[in-house]
Amino acid sequence: MYHPTLMKGNEQIVIDNEKQREWIKVFSALASDARLQIVMMLAGGSVECQEILGRLDLSQPAISYHLGKLERAGILIKEKNGSRNCYRLDNRINGLIEMISKEDTK
């Protein structure tokens, strides 16, 4: 079976099937305008669900769907703040967000 590899300096890192499935879930979850907007909104820190609802032109059920998909992909972490739900990015995703938001220097 084929296992893709990454080069990190002079070190070759093999990506196993489990890691491949994890990355497929992440990239699939990001393959939506609404979900990508949510992720970029959270790049600045934790945000309450109500604020996300107020900033996107989507219904509450649609926002819940997208937040759930991002949470299941391991991109978001839900935290309770009293009776309100807050969301923040999982620390592992920060490098990916930096890459996405980096200005093109071409």
All heavy atoms as an XYZ file, in Angstrom:
840
protein
N       0.835     -1.170      0.000
C       0.000      0.000      0.000
C       0.888      1.244      0.000
O       1.893      1.300      0.690
C      -0.921     -0.004      1.214
C      -1.748      1.258      1.328
S      -3.016      1.157      2.594
C      -4.232      0.226      1.691
N       0.491      2.253     -0.742
C       1.229      3.500     -0.856
C       1.037      4.360      0.386
O      -0.074      4.529      0.865
C       0.759      4.271     -2.092
C       1.312      5.663     -2.166
C       2.626      5.876     -2.522
C       0.515      6.756     -1.851
C       3.149      7.154     -2.577
C       1.031      8.044     -1.912
C       2.345      8.232     -2.271
O       2.848      9.492     -2.318
N       2.120      4.873      0.911
C       2.070      5.817      2.031
C       2.829      7.072      1.607
O       4.030      7.005      1.358
C       2.717      5.238      3.283
C       1.977      4.080      3.850
N       0.797      4.223      4.548
C       2.224      2.756      3.818
C       0.363      3.040      4.932
N       1.204      2.134      4.486
N       2.135      8.206      1.504
C       2.832      9.433      1.139
C       3.851      9.808      2.207
O       3.737      9.402      3.361
C       1.719     10.480      1.045
C       0.560      9.908      1.742
C       0.727      8.426      1.766
N       4.839     10.573      1.795
C       5.867     11.006      2.721
C       6.015     12.522      2.677
O       5.676     13.158      1.676
C       7.228     10.367      2.383
O       7.585     10.728      1.052
C       7.172      8.860      2.501
N       6.484     13.060      3.761
C       6.805     14.489      3.865
C       8.287     14.607      4.134
O       8.876     13.745      4.783
C       6.064     15.133      5.040
C       4.563     15.223      4.988
C       4.038     15.734      6.327
C       4.136     16.155      3.879
N       8.873     15.670      3.662
C      10.263     15.952      3.989
C      10.288     17.077      5.013
O       9.697     18.126      4.794
C      11.056     16.350      2.739
C      11.217     15.237      1.736
S      12.037     13.760      2.392
C      13.686     14.365      2.692
N      10.914     16.839      6.121
C      11.084     17.848      7.164
C      12.589     17.989      7.362
O      13.210     17.172      8.032
C      10.378     17.402      8.445
C      10.235     18.486      9.467
C       9.342     18.030     10.590
C       9.020     19.195     11.495
N       8.134     18.789     12.567
N      13.153     19.002      6.704
C      14.607     19.115      6.666
C      15.148     17.964      5.852
O      14.726     17.738      4.720
N      16.048     17.202      6.414
C      16.593     16.013      5.735
C      15.874     14.739      6.129
O      16.214     13.665      5.669
C      18.090     15.868      6.047
C      18.899     16.974      5.417
O      18.518     17.512      4.382
N      20.012     17.320      6.032
N      14.880     14.865      6.996
C      14.152     13.702      7.509
C      12.913     13.427      6.674
O      12.135     14.323      6.358
C      13.735     13.973      8.958
C      13.027     12.823      9.617
C      12.576     13.167     11.031
O      12.831     14.293     11.482
O      11.954     12.297     11.650
N      12.740     12.166      6.282
C      11.561     11.750      5.534
C      10.557     11.144      6.514
O      10.878     10.224      7.256
C      11.935     10.728      4.471
C      10.799     10.371      3.558
C      11.237      9.426      2.449
O      12.276      8.805      2.527
N      10.435      9.323      1.429
N       9.324     11.693      6.526
C       8.285     11.239      7.451
C       7.191     10.546      6.651
O       6.622     11.131      5.734
C       7.696     12.428      8.237
C       8.808     13.136      9.012
C       6.577     11.966      9.151
C       8.398     14.457      9.595
N       6.916      9.284      6.990
C       5.881      8.510      6.317
C       4.532      8.827      6.958
O       4.405      8.855      8.175
C       6.164      6.997      6.401
C       5.021      6.193      5.787
C       7.479      6.667      5.727
N       3.530      9.086      6.125
C       2.175      9.360      6.610
C       1.394      8.050      6.544
O       1.136      7.532      5.463
C       1.467     10.427      5.737
C       2.324     11.675      5.577
C       0.096     10.750      6.294
C       2.575     12.428      6.838
N       1.005      7.516      7.703
C       0.283      6.247      7.731
C      -1.199      6.447      7.392
O      -1.668      7.570      7.259
C       0.452      5.538      9.077
C      -0.102      6.334     10.247
O      -0.969      7.208     10.045
O       0.327      6.075     11.382
N      -1.921      5.337      7.246
C      -3.337      5.399      6.844
C      -4.188      6.201      7.817
O      -5.065      6.947      7.400
C      -3.911      3.983      6.716
C      -3.352      3.255      5.523
O      -2.834      3.867      4.598
N      -3.427      1.942      5.539
N      -3.936      6.058      9.099
C      -4.723      6.789     10.095
C      -4.504      8.296      9.953
O      -5.445      9.088     10.001
C      -4.341      6.332     11.504
C      -5.175      6.978     12.584
C      -4.810      6.446     13.971
O      -4.358      5.296     14.089
O      -5.001      7.212     14.927
N      -3.262      8.698      9.771
C      -2.942     10.121      9.600
C      -3.549     10.641      8.292
O      -4.058     11.756      8.240
C      -1.430     10.316      9.617
C      -0.986     11.741      9.690
C      -1.497     12.480     10.889
C      -0.672     12.275     12.104
N      -1.114     13.055     13.252
N      -3.536      9.823      7.237
C      -4.166     10.215      5.973
C      -5.647     10.485      6.176
O      -6.170     11.494      5.704
C      -4.015      9.117      4.920
C      -2.706      9.092      4.235
C      -2.669      7.986      3.192
O      -3.096      6.860      3.430
N      -2.159      8.309      2.037
N      -6.343      9.589      6.862
C      -7.779      9.763      7.111
C      -8.045     11.027      7.929
O      -9.006     11.745      7.686
C      -8.353      8.521      7.808
C      -8.541      7.351      6.875
C      -9.319      6.220      7.529
N      -8.593      5.588      8.615
C      -7.700      4.606      8.471
N      -7.433      4.145      7.267
N      -7.094      4.083      9.511
N      -7.173     11.303      8.893
C      -7.325     12.509      9.713
C      -7.210     13.767      8.844
O      -8.022     14.681      8.957
C      -6.242     12.510     10.795
C      -6.377     13.599     11.806
C      -5.300     13.493     12.883
O      -4.982     12.369     13.323
O      -4.778     14.547     13.263
N      -6.224     13.807      7.961
C      -6.051     14.971      7.083
C      -7.189     15.091      6.079
O      -7.620     16.199      5.757
C      -4.704     14.920      6.377
C      -3.607     15.435      7.255
C      -2.645     14.710      7.877
C      -3.409     16.786      7.664
N      -1.850     15.529      8.639
C      -2.292     16.813      8.521
C      -4.067     17.983      7.390
C      -1.825     17.987      9.098
C      -3.592     19.141      7.959
C      -2.482     19.136      8.806
N      -7.687     13.973      5.587
C      -8.828     14.012      4.661
C     -10.033     14.621      5.362
O     -10.748     15.449      4.786
C      -9.132     12.605      4.104
C      -8.031     12.200      3.125
C     -10.510     12.560      3.441
C      -8.063     10.742      2.721
N     -10.276     14.243      6.631
C     -11.388     14.840      7.388
C     -11.197     16.348      7.544
O     -12.137     17.124      7.379
C     -11.506     14.194      8.771
C     -12.272     12.917      8.777
C     -12.556     12.309     10.116
C     -12.036     12.929     11.345
N     -12.273     12.161     12.569
N      -9.984     16.774      7.840
C      -9.711     18.199      8.029
C      -9.952     18.964      6.732
O     -10.678     19.962      6.706
C      -8.263     18.431      8.536
C      -7.859     19.893      8.407
C      -8.125     17.959      9.973
N      -9.364     18.500      5.645
C      -9.504     19.228      4.380
C     -10.931     19.162      3.843
O     -11.413     20.126      3.260
C      -8.492     18.738      3.348
C      -7.097     19.216      3.646
C      -6.098     18.319      3.967
C      -6.792     20.568      3.623
C      -4.816     18.757      4.251
C      -5.516     21.026      3.908
C      -4.519     20.113      4.228
N     -11.628     18.063      4.067
C     -13.034     17.978      3.660
C     -13.877     18.982      4.432
O     -14.761     19.629      3.876
C     -13.578     16.570      3.887
O     -12.958     15.657      3.023
N     -13.599     19.096      5.726
C     -14.355     20.042      6.550
C     -14.090     21.481      6.130
O     -14.972     22.335      6.215
C     -14.012     19.852      8.025
N     -12.890     21.764      5.661
C     -12.556     23.126      5.242
C     -13.058     23.457      3.836
O     -13.015     24.616      3.430
C     -11.038     23.339      5.298
C     -10.433     23.348      6.696
C      -8.918     23.398      6.613
C     -10.975     24.494      7.521
N     -13.559     22.461      3.126
C     -13.992     22.647      1.737
C     -15.411     23.205      1.664
O     -16.268     22.684      0.970
C     -13.882     21.337      0.968
N     -15.654     24.276      2.376
C     -16.948     24.942      2.399
C     -16.700     26.402      2.726
O     -15.941     26.711      3.661
C     -17.841     24.295      3.463
O     -18.818     25.191      3.916
N     -17.333     27.294      1.988
C     -17.171     28.727      2.260
C     -17.536     29.058      3.699
O     -16.804     29.759      4.394
C     -18.042     29.573      1.325
C     -17.543     29.571     -0.105
O     -16.369     29.227     -0.322
O     -18.329     29.924     -1.001
N     -18.684     28.553      4.157
C     -19.159     28.875      5.514
C     -18.180     28.361      6.563
O     -17.842     29.080      7.511
C     -20.550     28.288      5.746
N     -17.726     27.117      6.411
C     -16.817     26.559      7.413
C     -15.465     27.257      7.395
O     -14.875     27.519      8.444
C     -16.691     25.051      7.223
C     -17.985     24.334      7.589
C     -17.830     22.834      7.640
N     -17.570     22.195      6.372
C     -18.508     21.786      5.530
N     -19.795     21.965      5.810
N     -18.183     21.183      4.401
N     -14.982     27.612      6.224
C     -13.718     28.336      6.146
C     -13.862     29.721      6.781
O     -12.967     30.184      7.495
C     -13.241     28.442      4.702
C     -11.825     28.958      4.503
C     -10.814     28.143      5.299
C     -11.465     28.945      3.030
N     -14.999     30.368      6.582
C     -15.242     31.667      7.229
C     -15.244     31.529      8.748
O     -14.686     32.376      9.456
C     -16.576     32.251      6.769
C     -16.553     32.789      5.363
C     -17.924     33.290      4.918
O     -18.825     33.488      5.727
N     -18.085     33.477      3.624
N     -15.857     30.475      9.246
C     -15.880     30.243     10.695
C     -14.462     30.046     11.216
O     -14.067     30.635     12.225
C     -16.775     29.037     11.052
C     -18.250     29.364     10.772
C     -16.579     28.622     12.513
C     -19.182     28.171     10.830
N     -13.688     29.239     10.523
C     -12.315     28.972     10.958
C     -11.491     30.259     10.962
O     -10.771     30.540     11.920
C     -11.659     27.890     10.065
C     -10.160     27.819     10.287
C     -12.306     26.541     10.328
N     -11.611     31.062      9.928
C     -10.855     32.309      9.874
C     -11.329     33.277     10.966
O     -10.536     34.021     11.529
C     -10.957     32.940      8.489
C     -10.353     32.073      7.384
S      -8.696     31.460      7.716
C      -7.742     32.917      7.375
N     -12.616     33.248     11.285
C     -13.159     34.073     12.365
C     -12.525     33.667     13.704
O     -12.228     34.519     14.548
C     -14.680     33.880     12.424
C     -15.420     34.830     13.320
S     -17.206     34.479     13.364
C     -17.646     34.428     11.636
N     -12.307     32.371     13.886
C     -11.753     31.864     15.137
C     -10.234     31.959     15.205
O      -9.648     31.694     16.256
C     -12.193     30.417     15.345
C     -13.689     30.212     15.541
C     -14.034     28.737     15.540
C     -14.153     30.870     16.815
N      -9.600     32.343     14.108
C      -8.142     32.469     14.113
C      -7.689     33.523     15.111
O      -6.572     33.468     15.622
C      -7.638     32.798     12.709
N      -8.573     34.477     15.436
C      -8.243     35.520     16.407
C      -8.488     35.119     17.847
O      -8.186     35.878     18.759
N      -9.069     33.955     18.073
C      -9.338     33.488     19.433
C     -10.741     32.947     19.579
O     -11.498     32.855     18.619
N     -11.095     32.620     20.795
C     -12.382     32.022     21.121
C     -13.536     32.969     20.782
O     -13.443     34.173     21.014
C     -12.397     31.677     22.609
O     -13.605     31.076     22.971
N     -14.627     32.401     20.230
C     -15.803     33.188     19.843
C     -17.058     32.446     20.300
O     -17.143     31.227     20.184
C     -15.842     33.398     18.310
C     -17.102     34.129     17.887
C     -14.612     34.144     17.821
N     -18.024     33.203     20.832
C     -19.301     32.614     21.233
C     -20.127     32.280     19.998
O     -20.067     32.975     18.982
C     -20.089     33.570     22.122
C     -19.529     33.702     23.510
C     -20.409     34.542     24.417
O     -21.489     35.003     23.980
O     -20.001     34.733     25.569
N     -20.947     31.252     20.124
C     -21.808     30.814     19.035
C     -22.706     31.950     18.537
O     -22.902     32.117     17.340
C     -22.638     29.615     19.482
S     -23.587     28.871     18.149
N     -23.237     32.739     19.453
C     -24.127     33.848     19.070
C     -23.413     34.863     18.189
O     -24.012     35.437     17.291
C     -24.692     34.540     20.316
C     -25.782     33.755     21.000
C     -26.955     33.456     20.077
O     -27.184     32.305     19.717
N     -27.678     34.467     19.681
N     -22.139     35.094     18.448
C     -21.368     36.026     17.621
C     -21.172     35.461     16.215
O     -21.263     36.192     15.230
C     -20.017     36.327     18.262
C     -19.240     37.380     17.500
C     -17.924     37.753     18.155
O     -17.735     37.501     19.353
O     -17.085     38.325     17.433
N     -20.907     34.169     16.134
C     -20.774     33.528     14.819
C     -22.085     33.669     14.064
O     -22.100     34.043     12.891
C     -20.378     32.040     14.972
C     -18.991     31.926     15.612
C     -20.411     31.338     13.611
C     -18.613     30.525     16.045
N     -23.189     33.411     14.747
C     -24.516     33.525     14.142
C     -24.767     34.948     13.646
O     -25.313     35.147     12.559
C     -25.580     33.105     15.154
C     -27.018     33.030     14.684
C     -27.169     32.072     13.519
C     -27.919     32.591     15.825
N     -24.333     35.934     14.407
C     -24.543     37.323     14.023
C     -23.675     37.789     12.876
O     -24.033     38.729     12.153
N     -22.539     37.136     12.675
C     -21.614     37.580     11.636
C     -21.782     36.861     10.305
O     -21.279     37.330      9.291
C     -20.182     37.434     12.131
C     -19.887     38.449     13.247
C     -18.558     38.255     13.906
N     -17.431     38.432     13.006
C     -16.175     38.241     13.388
N     -15.906     37.879     14.626
N     -15.194     38.406     12.537
N     -22.464     35.728     10.304
C     -22.673     34.983      9.050
C     -24.141     35.037      8.663
O     -25.018     35.008      9.522
C     -22.233     33.523      9.212
C     -20.743     33.282      9.447
C     -20.487     31.791      9.611
C     -19.901     33.842      8.325
N     -24.380     35.089      7.397
C     -25.749     35.148      6.886
C     -26.288     33.728      6.701
O     -26.577     33.299      5.581
C     -25.778     35.928      5.570
C     -27.187     36.216      5.095
O     -28.099     36.264      5.946
O     -27.374     36.377      3.872
N     -26.387     32.998      7.820
C     -26.882     31.625      7.813
C     -27.830     31.441      8.988
O     -27.732     32.130      9.999
C     -25.724     30.630      7.948
C     -24.717     30.561      6.806
C     -23.538     29.693      7.206
C     -25.365     30.026      5.541
N     -28.706     30.469      8.862
C     -29.638     30.165      9.950
C     -28.901     29.489     11.106
O     -27.800     28.951     10.930
C     -30.750     29.247      9.439
O     -30.212     27.974      9.119
N     -29.542     29.474     12.261
C     -28.955     28.816     13.430
C     -28.722     27.325     13.170
O     -27.645     26.814     13.505
C     -29.834     29.058     14.658
C     -29.232     28.568     15.965
C     -29.499     27.087     16.205
O     -30.553     26.570     15.860
N     -28.537     26.412     16.792
N     -29.681     26.597     12.552
C     -29.411     25.181     12.268
C     -28.225     24.983     11.310
O     -27.448     24.044     11.484
C     -30.715     24.682     11.639
C     -31.761     25.599     12.168
C     -31.085     26.938     12.277
N     -28.077     25.876     10.342
C     -26.949     25.766      9.404
C     -25.623     25.997     10.138
O     -24.648     25.266      9.921
C     -27.104     26.747      8.250
N     -25.594     27.003     11.003
C     -24.378     27.279     11.787
C     -24.037     26.074     12.663
O     -22.886     25.638     12.718
C     -24.560     28.539     12.674
C     -24.753     29.789     11.822
C     -23.397     28.701     13.656
C     -23.539     30.325     11.147
N     -25.041     25.505     13.324
C     -24.818     24.326     14.175
C     -24.263     23.165     13.369
O     -23.360     22.456     13.824
C     -26.117     23.901     14.854
O     -26.515     24.875     15.781
N     -24.802     22.963     12.168
C     -24.309     21.895     11.285
C     -22.827     22.099     10.977
O     -22.020     21.173     11.098
C     -25.134     21.858      9.994
C     -24.513     20.986      8.931
C     -24.660     19.600      8.978
C     -23.771     21.533      7.898
C     -24.075     18.789      8.019
C     -23.183     20.742      6.927
C     -23.339     19.372      6.993
O     -22.747     18.576      6.051
N     -22.471     23.310     10.564
C     -21.084     23.594     10.192
C     -20.144     23.500     11.395
O     -19.044     22.956     11.279
C     -20.982     24.969      9.530
C     -21.625     25.029      8.184
N     -21.261     24.207      7.139
C     -22.620     25.815      7.707
C     -21.998     24.485      6.081
N     -22.837     25.453      6.397
N     -20.572     23.994     12.551
C     -19.751     23.892     13.755
C     -19.535     22.426     14.131
O     -18.425     22.027     14.502
C     -20.396     24.654     14.913
C     -20.378     26.179     14.797
C     -21.260     26.806     15.883
C     -18.966     26.729     14.874
N     -20.575     21.620     14.029
C     -20.455     20.189     14.327
C     -19.488     19.493     13.398
O     -18.678     18.658     13.833
N     -19.555     19.809     12.124
C     -18.651     19.195     11.141
C     -17.198     19.575     11.452
O     -16.306     18.729     11.405
C     -19.042     19.631      9.738
C     -18.247     18.965      8.659
C     -19.123     18.544      7.519
C     -18.275     17.892      6.453
N     -18.814     16.690      5.950
N     -16.963     20.837     11.786
C     -15.614     21.284     12.128
C     -15.130     20.650     13.437
O     -13.956     20.279     13.556
C     -15.575     22.813     12.237
C     -15.725     23.569     10.920
C     -16.003     25.036     11.173
C     -14.497     23.384     10.039
N     -16.033     20.493     14.379
C     -15.672     19.866     15.654
C     -15.330     18.390     15.458
O     -14.333     17.889     15.989
C     -16.819     20.029     16.648
C     -16.468     19.660     18.057
C     -17.595     19.912     19.037
O     -18.700     20.346     18.631
O     -17.371     19.656     20.227
N     -16.132     17.679     14.673
C     -15.866     16.253     14.416
C     -14.561     16.044     13.659
O     -13.914     15.011     13.809
C     -17.028     15.620     13.655
C     -18.261     15.397     14.513
C     -19.343     14.622     13.782
N     -19.821     15.279     12.584
C     -20.728     16.247     12.542
N     -21.273     16.690     13.661
N     -21.102     16.783     11.393
N     -14.163     17.027     12.860
C     -12.907     16.927     12.118
C     -11.698     17.270     12.984
O     -10.560     17.161     12.530
C     -12.953     17.856     10.901
N     -11.942     17.686     14.226
C     -10.841     18.008     15.124
C     -10.284     19.406     14.918
O      -9.199     19.719     15.391
N     -11.038     20.261     14.220
C     -10.586     21.615     13.945
C     -10.975     22.557     15.073
O     -10.208     23.443     15.442
C     -11.159     22.099     12.601
C     -10.600     21.225     11.467
C     -10.870     23.569     12.364
C     -11.267     21.446     10.124
N     -12.173     22.368     15.618
C     -12.696     23.229     16.677
C     -12.820     22.479     17.989
O     -13.032     21.267     18.010
C     -14.104     23.733     16.338
C     -14.321     24.544     15.093
C     -15.769     25.014     15.040
C     -13.387     25.715     15.027
N     -12.770     23.247     19.057
C     -13.051     22.727     20.392
C     -14.164     23.582     20.976
O     -14.087     24.816     20.933
C     -11.798     22.786     21.284
C     -10.734     21.863     20.701
C     -12.147     22.422     22.722
C      -9.401     21.941     21.375
N     -15.206     22.914     21.465
C     -16.338     23.622     22.082
C     -16.094     23.710     23.582
O     -15.718     22.731     24.221
C     -17.646     22.886     21.805
C     -18.853     23.559     22.437
C     -20.203     23.016     21.988
C     -20.395     21.565     22.174
N     -21.773     21.120     21.884
N     -16.321     24.912     24.114
C     -16.179     25.137     25.550
C     -17.429     25.822     26.059
O     -18.000     26.666     25.383
C     -14.956     26.022     25.829
C     -13.658     25.402     25.358
C     -12.481     26.359     25.433
O     -12.681     27.579     25.259
O     -11.368     25.878     25.659
N     -17.847     25.453     27.245
C     -19.009     26.086     27.879
C     -18.547     27.329     28.630
O     -17.547     27.306     29.331
C     -19.673     25.137     28.867
C     -20.524     24.081     28.229
C     -21.804     24.696     27.749
C     -22.870     23.649     27.573
N     -24.068     24.212     26.981
N     -19.281     28.415     28.448
C     -19.043     29.649     29.192
C     -20.380     30.006     29.831
O     -21.175     30.737     29.251
C     -18.543     30.752     28.252
C     -18.181     32.024     28.980
O     -18.214     32.074     30.203
N     -17.853     33.058     28.227
N     -20.642     29.442     31.008
C     -21.957     29.569     31.619
C     -22.957     28.789     30.792
O     -22.808     27.605     30.566
N     -23.976     29.473     30.288
C     -24.979     28.805     29.456
C     -24.670     28.944     27.961
O     -25.442     28.490     27.126
C     -26.364     29.389     29.750
O     -26.380     30.763     29.397
N     -23.559     29.573     27.642
C     -23.220     29.806     26.230
C     -22.102     28.883     25.767
O     -21.223     28.519     26.541
C     -22.779     31.254     26.034
C     -23.874     32.243     26.338
C     -23.339     33.648     26.236
N     -24.368     34.593     26.604
C     -24.856     35.491     25.775
N     -24.406     35.581     24.549
N     -25.796     36.310     26.185
N     -22.167     28.529     24.494
C     -21.110     27.737     23.886
C     -20.118     28.672     23.209
O     -20.502     29.575     22.470
C     -21.667     26.774     22.842
C     -22.441     25.642     23.462
O     -22.113     25.175     24.545
N     -23.469     25.186     22.774
N     -18.845     28.436     23.478
C     -17.766     29.153     22.804
C     -16.969     28.137     21.992
O     -16.893     26.966     22.359
C     -16.844     29.822     23.811
S     -17.610     31.159     24.706
N     -16.380     28.605     20.930
C     -15.569     27.742     20.086
C     -14.204     28.368     19.910
O     -14.058     29.585     19.842
C     -16.230     27.547     18.720
C     -17.480     26.734     18.802
C     -18.705     27.330     19.061
C     -17.439     25.347     18.661
C     -19.862     26.581     19.159
C     -18.594     24.590     18.760
C     -19.792     25.215     19.006
O     -20.935     24.464     19.118
N     -13.198     27.495     19.845
C     -11.839     27.933     19.549
C     -11.199     26.891     18.648
O     -11.658     25.747     18.577
C     -11.027     28.145     20.818
C     -10.749     26.878     21.590
C      -9.834     27.154     22.789
N      -9.646     25.965     23.595
C      -8.760     25.001     23.337
N      -7.962     25.089     22.282
N      -8.662     23.957     24.126
N     -10.134     27.293     17.978
C      -9.422     26.366     17.113
C      -8.559     25.439     17.948
O      -7.963     25.860     18.944
C      -8.531     27.126     16.131
C      -9.240     27.975     15.098
C      -8.214     28.719     14.253
C     -10.143     27.146     14.215
N      -8.488     24.191     17.535
C      -7.547     23.258     18.135
C      -6.135     23.758     17.802
O      -5.889     24.224     16.693
C      -7.772     21.851     17.555
C      -6.896     20.828     18.212
O      -5.696     20.787     17.855
O      -7.379     20.071     19.066
N      -5.230     23.676     18.758
C      -3.873     24.184     18.559
C      -3.166     23.560     17.357
O      -2.334     24.205     16.732
C      -3.032     23.973     19.821
C      -3.499     24.836     20.958
O      -4.075     25.902     20.751
N      -3.269     24.383     22.178
N      -3.494     22.306     17.044
C      -2.829     21.631     15.924
C      -3.127     22.292     14.585
O      -2.401     22.099     13.628
C      -3.254     20.164     15.844
C      -2.907     19.366     17.081
C      -3.499     17.979     17.019
N      -4.945     18.086     16.857
C      -5.701     17.176     16.251
N      -5.166     16.100     15.756
N      -6.996     17.344     16.156
N      -4.176     23.069     14.497
C      -4.614     23.630     13.224
C      -3.975     24.994     12.941
O      -4.049     25.505     11.833
C      -6.162     23.697     13.184
C      -6.694     23.564     11.772
C      -6.673     24.949     13.799
C      -6.639     22.198     11.249
N      -3.303     25.577     13.940
C      -2.749     26.926     13.793
C      -1.779     27.067     12.617
O      -1.815     28.067     11.911
C      -2.090     27.385     15.088
C      -3.117     27.684     16.151
O      -4.261     28.008     15.854
N      -2.718     27.556     17.403
N      -0.908     26.095     12.420
C       0.035     26.159     11.299
C      -0.679     26.177      9.961
O      -0.280     26.898      9.041
N      -1.738     25.401      9.857
C      -2.520     25.376      8.625
C      -3.195     26.722      8.391
O      -3.219     27.233      7.274
C      -3.555     24.254      8.686
C      -4.428     24.045      7.462
C      -3.582     23.742      6.235
C      -5.417     22.932      7.710
N      -3.719     27.331      9.443
C      -4.380     28.631      9.333
C      -3.366     29.692      8.904
O      -3.655     30.538      8.066
C      -5.052     29.031     10.662
C      -6.129     28.024     11.027
C      -5.617     30.443     10.588
C      -7.154     27.775      9.951
N      -2.170     29.642      9.472
C      -1.128     30.589      9.073
C      -0.816     30.455      7.593
O      -0.649     31.438      6.887
C       0.140     30.372      9.904
C       0.001     30.849     11.337
C       1.223     30.535     12.172
O       2.314     30.322     11.599
O       1.069     30.487     13.397
N      -0.745     29.212      7.112
C      -0.457     28.975      5.703
C      -1.582     29.523      4.822
O      -1.323     30.168      3.814
C      -0.279     27.473      5.445
C       0.098     27.152      4.020
S       0.187     25.377      3.738
C      -1.546     24.956      3.655
N      -2.821     29.290      5.207
C      -3.966     29.743      4.417
C      -4.030     31.265      4.384
O      -4.326     31.861      3.352
C      -5.290     29.175      5.003
C      -5.360     27.673      4.780
C      -6.499     29.861      4.385
C      -6.498     26.996      5.522
N      -3.752     31.909      5.496
C      -3.918     33.356      5.579
C      -2.676     34.135      5.147
O      -2.729     35.362      5.065
C      -4.315     33.757      7.006
O      -3.326     33.358      7.913
N      -1.601     33.445      4.853
C      -0.376     34.102      4.434
C      -0.593     34.824      3.116
O      -1.219     34.283      2.193
C       0.720     33.048      4.273
C       2.098     33.583      4.129
C       3.051     32.416      3.962
C       4.327     32.684      4.700
N       5.265     31.575      4.533
N      -0.082     36.048      3.032
C      -0.219     36.806      1.792
C       0.669     36.220      0.719
O       1.791     35.798      0.972
C       0.140     38.270      2.027
C      -0.903     38.995      2.849
C      -0.694     40.495      2.812
O      -0.185     41.007      1.799
O      -1.052     41.136      3.798
N       0.154     36.227     -0.489
C       0.899     35.735     -1.634
C       2.009     36.717     -1.966
O       1.757     37.901     -2.140
C      -0.052     35.561     -2.825
C       0.594     34.814     -3.964
O       1.701     34.281     -3.793
O      -0.018     34.774     -5.048
N       3.222     36.235     -2.065
C       4.372     37.111     -2.342
C       4.871     36.940     -3.765
O       5.970     37.341     -4.080
C       5.513     36.848     -1.347
O       5.881     35.465     -1.435
C       5.096     37.202      0.060
N       4.106     36.346     -4.639
C       4.526     36.126     -6.040
C       4.467     37.397     -6.833
O       3.708     38.260     -6.659
C       3.646     35.062     -6.687
C       3.877     33.712     -6.092
C       3.013     32.693     -6.791
C       3.178     31.344     -6.122
N       2.374     30.330     -6.703
